[in-house]
Amino acid sequence: MESQHMTQQVFAQFIEMSPASLSSVFNGRTKPTLNIIEAIKKKIPNINIDWLMFGTGSMYLDSKAAPVQHSAPTPPIVQSPMLEFEPSPSPVVEPAVPASPSVNSVKVTHQNPVREEIKIVDKPPRRVTEIRVFYDDQTWESFVPAKK
């Protein structure tokens, strides 16, 4: 940011991040996320990732500070993971209530509805093999059940 002579506000707009997120990193309230590192690398391709993440090596890969082409910020592309679930059949089937004509009255309902339960047994029971918890700081943990 300083080598490009930018303020925090301008730099945040340049890398397409919110100024508040970037400010909290500069103030030490939060640590930089992988998204911030990727956004900086996307806009300044010759920056040294080791220097950016760990402070080692020279700032730029070609060892000279090349000016960055400033352009109008493009809207960020947000890709959210798509979860696909198989539709699960309803295990409870209720019989249809025959329609009765009513004139300015409430329909008569059954006091004790008859329910039929259907159990679908065409698939073997599924077992949990792994659980992953994703955190907002771009890290995750994996939990695997003990083998029996």
Sine and cosine of phi, psi and omega as CSV:
sin_phi,cos_phi,sin_psi,cos_psi,sin_omega,cos_omega
0.00,0.00,-0.74,0.67,-0.01,-1.00
-0.92,0.38,-0.62,0.79,-0.02,-1.00
-0.92,0.39,-0.38,0.93,0.02,-1.00
-0.99,-0.13,0.05,1.00,0.03,-1.00
0.84,0.54,0.78,0.63,-0.01,-1.00
-0.89,-0.45,0.50,-0.87,0.15,-0.99
-0.99,0.13,0.21,-0.98,0.04,-1.00
-0.85,0.52,-0.66,0.75,-0.03,-1.00
-0.88,0.47,-0.75,0.66,-0.02,-1.00
-0.91,0.41,-0.66,0.75,0.00,-1.00
-0.90,0.44,-0.65,0.76,0.03,-1.00
-0.87,0.48,-0.70,0.72,0.04,-1.00
-0.91,0.42,-0.63,0.78,-0.02,-1.00
-0.88,0.48,-0.69,0.73,-0.01,-1.00
-1.00,-0.03,0.12,0.99,0.08,-1.00
0.88,0.47,0.69,0.73,0.07,-1.00
-0.87,-0.48,0.31,-0.95,0.04,-1.00
-0.97,0.24,0.65,-0.76,0.03,-1.00
-0.85,0.53,-0.55,0.83,0.00,-1.00
-0.91,0.41,-0.66,0.75,0.02,-1.00
-0.90,0.45,-0.70,0.71,-0.01,-1.00
-0.93,0.38,-0.61,0.79,0.02,-1.00
-0.89,0.46,-0.65,0.76,0.00,-1.00
-0.92,0.39,-0.48,0.88,0.08,-1.00
-0.94,0.34,-0.73,0.69,-0.01,-1.00
-0.90,0.43,-0.54,0.84,0.01,-1.00
-0.99,0.14,-0.12,0.99,0.03,-1.00
0.99,0.10,0.12,0.99,0.02,-1.00
-0.96,0.30,-0.56,0.83,0.03,-1.00
-0.74,-0.67,0.31,-0.95,0.05,-1.00
-1.00,-0.09,0.48,-0.87,0.02,-1.00
-0.89,0.46,0.66,-0.75,0.02,-1.00
-1.00,-0.05,0.20,-0.98,0.05,-1.00
-0.89,0.47,-0.54,0.84,0.03,-1.00
-0.89,0.46,-0.64,0.77,0.01,-1.00
-0.92,0.38,-0.70,0.72,0.03,-1.00
-0.86,0.50,-0.72,0.70,0.01,-1.00
-0.90,0.44,-0.62,0.78,0.00,-1.00
-0.91,0.42,-0.65,0.76,0.02,-1.00
-0.92,0.39,-0.70,0.71,-0.01,-1.00
-0.90,0.44,-0.58,0.81,0.01,-1.00
-0.91,0.42,-0.65,0.76,-0.04,-1.00
-1.00,0.09,-0.48,0.88,0.01,-1.00
-0.82,-0.57,0.98,0.19,-0.14,-0.99
-0.89,0.45,-0.41,0.91,-0.04,-1.00
-1.00,-0.02,0.21,0.98,0.04,-1.00
-0.98,0.20,0.58,-0.81,-0.02,-1.00
-0.99,0.11,0.89,-0.46,-0.03,-1.00
-0.88,0.47,-0.61,0.79,0.04,-1.00
-0.88,0.48,-0.65,0.76,0.04,-1.00
-0.92,0.39,-0.66,0.75,-0.04,-1.00
-0.91,0.42,-0.68,0.74,-0.08,-1.00
-1.00,0.03,-0.61,0.79,-0.16,-0.99
-0.86,-0.51,-0.16,0.99,-0.01,-1.00
0.97,0.23,0.33,0.95,0.00,-1.00
-0.95,-0.31,0.51,-0.86,0.02,-1.00
0.99,0.14,-0.13,-0.99,0.01,-1.00
-1.00,0.08,0.34,-0.94,-0.06,-1.00
-0.90,0.43,-0.64,0.76,-0.04,-1.00
-0.91,-0.41,0.50,-0.86,-0.02,-1.00
-0.92,0.40,-0.60,0.80,-0.01,-1.00
-1.00,0.00,0.21,0.98,0.07,-1.00
0.86,0.52,0.24,0.97,0.18,-0.98
-0.70,-0.71,0.65,-0.76,-0.08,-1.00
-0.96,0.28,0.98,-0.21,0.03,-1.00
-1.00,0.06,0.69,-0.72,0.02,-1.00
-0.90,0.43,0.55,-0.83,-0.03,-1.00
-1.00,-0.07,0.65,-0.76,0.05,-1.00
-0.97,0.26,0.91,-0.41,0.03,-1.00
-0.99,0.11,0.75,-0.66,0.05,-1.00
-0.69,-0.73,0.26,-0.97,0.03,-1.00
-0.90,0.43,0.69,-0.73,-0.01,-1.00
-0.90,0.44,0.70,-0.72,0.08,-1.00
-1.00,-0.07,0.50,-0.87,-0.01,-1.00
-0.89,0.46,0.69,-0.73,-0.03,-1.00
-0.92,0.39,0.57,-0.82,0.05,-1.00
-1.00,-0.01,0.87,-0.49,-0.02,-1.00
-0.98,-0.21,0.87,-0.49,0.04,-1.00
-0.92,-0.39,0.89,-0.45,0.04,-1.00
-0.97,-0.24,0.60,-0.80,0.00,-1.00
-0.90,0.43,0.62,-0.79,0.00,-1.00
-0.98,-0.18,0.82,-0.58,0.07,-1.00
-0.98,-0.21,0.75,-0.66,0.02,-1.00
-0.91,-0.41,0.81,-0.59,0.01,-1.00
-0.89,-0.46,0.63,-0.77,0.10,-1.00
-0.97,0.24,0.66,-0.75,0.03,-1.00
-0.92,0.40,0.75,-0.66,0.00,-1.00
-0.99,-0.14,0.75,-0.67,0.01,-1.00
-0.93,0.36,0.55,-0.84,-0.01,-1.00
-0.97,0.26,0.80,-0.60,-0.04,-1.00
-0.98,0.21,-0.21,0.98,-0.04,-1.00
-0.92,-0.38,0.80,-0.60,0.02,-1.00
-0.90,-0.45,0.83,-0.55,0.02,-1.00
-0.97,-0.24,0.69,-0.73,0.02,-1.00
-0.94,0.35,0.52,-0.86,0.01,-1.00
-0.95,0.31,0.63,-0.78,0.03,-1.00
-1.00,-0.01,0.82,-0.58,-0.01,-1.00
-0.90,0.43,0.64,-0.77,-0.01,-1.00
-0.96,0.29,0.72,-0.69,0.03,-1.00
-0.87,-0.49,0.64,-0.77,0.00,-1.00
-0.93,0.38,0.68,-0.73,0.03,-1.00
-0.71,-0.70,0.64,-0.77,0.03,-1.00
-0.87,-0.49,0.95,-0.31,-0.01,-1.00
0.76,0.66,0.69,0.72,0.02,-1.00
-0.60,-0.80,0.22,-0.98,0.03,-1.00
-1.00,0.10,0.63,-0.78,0.02,-1.00
-0.90,0.44,0.57,-0.82,0.05,-1.00
-0.98,0.21,0.80,-0.60,0.04,-1.00
-0.92,-0.38,0.41,-0.91,0.03,-1.00
-0.96,0.29,0.69,-0.73,0.03,-1.00
-0.94,0.33,-0.67,0.74,0.00,-1.00
-0.85,-0.53,1.00,-0.05,-0.02,-1.00
-0.91,0.41,0.58,-0.81,0.02,-1.00
-1.00,0.05,0.78,-0.62,0.00,-1.00
-0.87,-0.49,0.67,-0.74,0.12,-0.99
-0.93,-0.36,0.73,-0.68,0.04,-1.00
-0.95,-0.31,0.73,-0.68,0.01,-1.00
-0.87,-0.50,0.80,-0.59,0.04,-1.00
-0.97,-0.23,0.80,-0.60,-0.01,-1.00
-1.00,-0.08,0.83,-0.56,-0.12,-0.99
-0.85,-0.53,0.35,0.94,-0.08,-1.00
-0.99,0.13,-0.13,0.99,0.03,-1.00
-0.86,-0.50,0.58,-0.81,0.09,-1.00
-0.94,0.35,0.43,-0.90,0.00,-1.00
-0.89,0.45,0.60,-0.80,0.00,-1.00
-1.00,-0.01,0.47,-0.88,0.02,-1.00
-0.84,-0.54,0.55,-0.84,0.05,-1.00
-0.97,0.25,0.79,-0.61,0.02,-1.00
-0.95,-0.30,-0.42,0.91,0.00,-1.00
-0.26,-0.97,0.58,-0.81,0.08,-1.00
-0.81,-0.58,0.78,-0.62,0.04,-1.00
-0.90,-0.44,0.71,-0.71,0.03,-1.00
-0.92,-0.40,0.86,-0.51,0.00,-1.00
-0.98,-0.19,0.75,-0.67,-0.01,-1.00
-0.97,-0.23,0.33,-0.95,-0.05,-1.00
-0.95,0.31,-0.13,0.99,0.06,-1.00
-0.99,-0.11,0.39,0.92,0.07,-1.00
0.92,0.39,0.43,0.91,0.10,-1.00
-0.90,-0.43,0.22,-0.98,0.04,-1.00
-0.49,-0.87,0.28,-0.96,0.09,-1.00
-0.78,-0.62,0.58,-0.82,0.05,-1.00
-0.92,-0.39,0.68,-0.74,0.03,-1.00
-0.85,-0.53,0.79,-0.62,-0.01,-1.00
-0.87,-0.49,0.78,-0.62,0.00,-1.00
-0.91,0.40,0.47,-0.88,0.01,-1.00
-0.92,0.39,0.61,-0.79,0.02,-1.00
-0.97,0.25,0.66,-0.75,0.00,-1.00
-0.96,-0.26,0.00,0.00,0.00,0.00
